[in-house]
Amino acid sequence: MNMWLPPTHRLASPLVASVAICLSACVRIEHPPASWGDLTPQTRNDNCASFSASYGNKGNSSDGAVGTLSTWLFPRSSTTRGIDKDLFGAQTVTLEFEGALLTVKTFGAMGAYHQWSFDKSKHEFACLNGVLRISQGGDKSGQNIAAVGTDAIDLYRTPGDLIVNRHGGSAGVALMIPIADYNSIWARFPVQATSATQTEPAH
C-alpha cells in the first residue's frame, strides 16, 4: 500500500557475529533535509487545529522518492482492496477534526472520494506539543509470521508543507526464528488551497 515501505531486514541468527551484522542492516533511519526548514512547532501545545487543511496527495521523501499521503495515513488494520487506484490517484487529502475524531478525506478525479477516521478516545491519535501523532502499531502477523509493531506517524505543520515522519519497529517470530526491525522515514506534502472539486458525494 505504501510506496515508501522500508526494505524488510530480519534479525535471524543467534550467532553474535551475525547479530552484529544484522543490527546495522535491520535499522533504517533517515533525517529530514535541512532545506525543509526548522520543524520545531511554533506553538507547543496539545491543540492540533493548525493541521486542519488540504494537502497534495503526491509528495517527496527525504531520499527524493515520490509517494502518496493517502497511503501513509490509511489505517494499517484495514484493507485497501478495491480502492488502491483511488488512493494512489487522489489529488488532495484533507484533515478535519470534530470532537474526538480526526477524519481523513481523499478527493480524486471523476468524483473518487474516500474517508476514514481516527478516534482520540481510543488512543488512535494524539496532539503532543504541537505534533500530531497517529498510532499504527499492533498485530503484524501473517503467513508463518507472528509479530507485533509499534509504528507511529508524526505530522509537523509548516506554512507551506505537511512534514510526515513514519517510524517504529516490529518484533516476533518467523518460522521459529526471532525477527526484528526498525525504521524512520520522512516525507513532505504541499499545502493546497481548498478547491471546488473537493465535493463530498451526497449522502
For each residue, the residues with C-beta under 8 A, 3 or more apart:
1: 5 71 74 80 84 87
2: 5 67 71 72
3: 65 66 67 68 71 88
4: 61 65 67 72 166 185 187
5: 1 2
6: 28 181 183 185
7: 28
8: 181
9: 22 25 26 27 28 181
10: 22 26 174 177 179 180 181
11: 19 22 23 26 178 179 180 181
12: 18 22 174 177 178 179
13: 18 19 22
14: 18 19
15: 18 19
16: 19 20
17: 20 21
18: 12 13 14 15 21 22
19: 11 13 14 15 16 22 23
20: 16 17 23 24
21: 17 18 24 25
22: 9 10 11 12 13 18 19 25 26
23: 11 19 20 26 27
24: 20 21 27
25: 9 21 22
26: 9 10 11 22 23 180 181 182
27: 9 23 24 181 182 183
28: 6 7 9 182 183 184 185
29: 182 183 184
30: 61 62 63 184 185 186
31: 62 186
32: 36 39 62 163 165 186 188
33: 36 62
34:
35:
36: 32 33 39 158 161 163 188
37: 158
38:
39: 32 36 156 158 163
40:
41: 44 129 130 131 156 157
42: 130
43: 47 50 130
44: 41 129 130
45: 127 129 130
46: 126 127 128 129
47: 43 50 127
48: 51 52 97 102 127 130 132
49: 52 97
50: 43 47 53 157
51: 48 95 97 132 155 157 162
52: 48 49 95 96 97
53: 50 94 95 157 162 191 192
54: 92 93 94 191 192 193 194 195 198
55: 59 69 92 93 94 95 162 189 190 191 192
56: 59 69 91 92 93 189 190 191 192
57: 68 69 70 90 91 92 93 106 189
58: 66 67 68 69 189
59: 55 56 66 67 68 69 164 187 188 189 190
60: 64 65 66 67 187 188
61: 4 30 64 65 66 67 185 186 187
62: 30 31 32 33 185 186 187
63: 30
64: 60 61
65: 3 4 60 61
66: 3 58 59 60 61
67: 2 3 4 58 59 60 61 71 72 187
68: 3 57 58 59 71 72 87 88 90
69: 55 56 57 58 59 72 73 93 162 164 187 189
70: 57 73 74 87 88 90 93 104 106 114
71: 1 2 3 67 68 74 80 87 88
72: 2 4 67 68 69 153 164 166 187
73: 69 70 93 104 134 153
74: 1 70 71 78 80 87 104 116
75: 78 116 118 136
76: 136 138 151
77: 138 139
78: 74 75 116
79:
80: 1 71 74 83 84 87
81: 84
82:
83: 80 86 87 114
84: 1 80 81 87 88
85: 88 89
86: 83 89 90 106 108 112 114
87: 1 68 70 71 74 80 83 84 90 106 114
88: 3 68 70 71 84 85
89: 85 86 108 109 112
90: 57 68 70 86 87 93 106 107 108 112 114
91: 56 57 107 108 109 197
92: 54 55 56 57 106 107 192 195 198
93: 54 55 56 57 69 70 73 90 104 105 106 107 189
94: 53 54 55 104 105 106 107 194 198
95: 51 52 53 55 102 103 104
96: 52 102 103 105
97: 48 49 51 52 101 102 103
98: 101 103
99:
100: 119 120 121
101: 97 98 117 118 119 120
102: 48 95 96 97 117 118 120 124 125 132 134
103: 95 96 97 98 115 116 117
104: 70 73 74 93 94 95 115 116 117 118
105: 93 94 96 113 114 115 198 200
106: 57 70 86 87 90 92 93 94 112 113 114 115
107: 90 91 92 93 94 112 113 195 197 198 199
108: 86 89 90 91 111 112 113
109: 89 91 112
110:
111: 108 199 201
112: 86 89 90 106 107 108 109
113: 105 106 107 108 200 201
114: 70 83 86 87 90 105 106
115: 103 104 105 106
116: 74 75 78 103 104
117: 101 102 103 104
118: 75 101 102 104 124 125 134
119: 100 101 122 124 125
120: 100 101 102 123 124 125 126
121: 100
122: 119
123: 120 126 135
124: 102 118 119 120 134 135
125: 102 118 119 120 132 133 134 135
126: 46 120 123 132 133 135
127: 45 46 47 48 130 131 132 133
128: 46 131 132 133
129: 41 44 45 46
130: 41 42 43 44 45 48 127 156
131: 41 127 128 154 155 156
132: 48 51 102 125 126 127 128 154 155 157
133: 125 126 127 128 152 153 154 155
134: 73 102 118 124 125 152 153 155
135: 123 124 125 126 151 152
136: 75 76 149 151 152 153 168
137: 148 149 150 151 152 168
138: 76 77 148 149
139: 77 147 148 149
140: 145 147 148 149 170 172
141: 145 146 147 148 172
142: 145
143:
144: 174 175
145: 140 141 142 172 173 174 179
146: 141 172 173 174
147: 139 140 141 170 171 172 173 174 179
148: 137 138 139 140 141 170 171 172
149: 136 137 138 139 140 168 169 170
150: 137 168 169 170
151: 76 135 136 137 166 167 168 169 170
152: 133 134 135 136 137 166 167 168
153: 72 73 133 134 136 164 165 166 167
154: 131 132 133 164 165 167
155: 51 131 132 133 134 162 163 164 165
156: 39 41 130 131 162 163 164 165
157: 41 50 51 53 132 161 162 163
158: 36 37 39 161 162 163
159: 191
160: 190 191
161: 36 157 158 188 189 190 191
162: 51 53 55 69 155 156 157 158 188 189 190 191
163: 32 36 39 155 156 157 158 186 187 188
164: 59 69 72 153 154 155 156 186 187 188 189
165: 32 153 154 155 156 184 185 186
166: 4 72 151 152 153 183 184 185 186 187
167: 151 152 153 154 182 183 184 185
168: 136 137 149 150 151 152 182 183
169: 149 150 151 180 181 182 183
170: 140 147 148 149 150 151 179 180 181
171: 147 148 178 179 180
172: 140 141 145 146 147 148 178 179 180
173: 145 146 147 176 177 178 179
174: 10 12 144 145 146 147 177 179
175: 144
176: 173
177: 10 12 173 174
178: 11 12 171 172 173
179: 10 11 12 145 147 170 171 172 173 174
180: 10 11 26 169 170 171 172
181: 6 8 9 10 11 26 27 169 170
182: 26 27 28 29 167 168 169
183: 6 27 28 29 166 167 168 169
184: 28 29 30 165 166 167
185: 4 6 28 30 61 62 165 166 167
186: 30 31 32 61 62 163 164 165 166
187: 4 59 60 61 62 67 69 72 163 164 166
188: 32 36 59 60 161 162 163 164
189: 55 56 57 58 59 69 93 161 162 164
190: 55 56 59 160 161 162
191: 53 54 55 56 159 160 161 162
192: 53 54 55 56 92 195
193: 54
194: 54 94 198
195: 54 92 107 192 198
196: 199
197: 91 107
198: 54 92 94 105 107 194 195
199: 107 111 196
200: 105 113
201: 111 113
202:
203:
